[in-house]
Amino acid sequence: MNPRPPEREERLGEEAEARRRLGERPEPEPLPSTRRTIGAVVVTFNDADHIAPTIRGLAGRIAQVVVADLGSKDRTRQTVAERFPAVELFELPLEAGFGAAVNEGARRLGQELLLVLHGDARLRPGGLERLYETISDTQRRVGCCGPRLVAPDGTVELSAGFAPTRLRRWRAAWTQLVPRPKLLGPRRRPKRVARLAPAVRTDVDWVSGAAMLVRREAFDEAGGMDERYFLLYGDADFCLRLRQAGWTVTYEPRARAIHLDRVAENVRSRRAARRRLERRYGLAGRLFRRS
């Protein structure tokens, strides 16, 4: 095996030191308003290695935490019950899906703001306060906001995006209906606009359901999560329905969350979800590729 170049060794060392300093950064003092107004729904599936730090990061910062477990086969439920006896824990079968878990958790909470988290998503210091500041902007009628999602190696994950424009819808229809002459070579696929994650606070069409802060009024007005989606595309559908109801969806990249262990949904379920999105939003749904 060839040894690593010295410059790469130095760069890796600098990245490791930066992550260490970030981990040692003290949490800011929790806002009294977040302690009263935010309730969290943490959805878990085989998250025994992640759930304790996630709940500890919320303890004392928000009013209430409920954990919705989707039939974990490891010690997720035992870890929550033993280490956090004050946290409400309930179980649903895996087939119920993420949307059903969020809806049931929301029914068990009475706060005016709902923090939705995957069990393997952990808000970084200051992230909750940034999201609260964003959703508290009543002049812009923000109904939902999401942070920037980062993998453990520092890679920015798909965190937010835009629905296709009318021009892109027509282009998608054209590529489906009109054959391309062989002399011109293969047709280039339309740009996947759903992959865009802005670098500054931006009003978008959807944010990732791995971590989002939702106003209760907006959640109820949109009818909650569509439980026919198991996981993929359910967040996009929910945010699009929020926008149809007149609410704003905002992406706040200054709020960060580490997404530790992404769940891979099976191909059959993903295809069914995409077909459902296409039936609801027409050809625009073909451009919502989330993987």
Buried (B, 14 or more C-beta within 10 A) or exposed (E): EEEEEEEEEEEEEEEEEEBEEEEEEEBEEBBEEBEEBBBBBBBBBBBBBBBBEBBEBBEEBBBBBBBBBBBBEBBBBEBBEEEBEEBBBEBBEBEBBBBBBBBBBBEEBEBEBBBBBBBBBBBBBBBBBBBBBBBEEEEEEBBBBBBBBBEEEEEEBBBBBBBBEEEBBEBBEEBEEEEEEEEEEEEEEBEBBBEBBBEEBBBBBBBBBBBBBBBBEBBEBBEBBBBEBBBBBBBBBBBBBBBEEEBBBBBBBBBBBBBBBBBEBEEEBBEBBBEBBBEBBEBBBBBBBBE
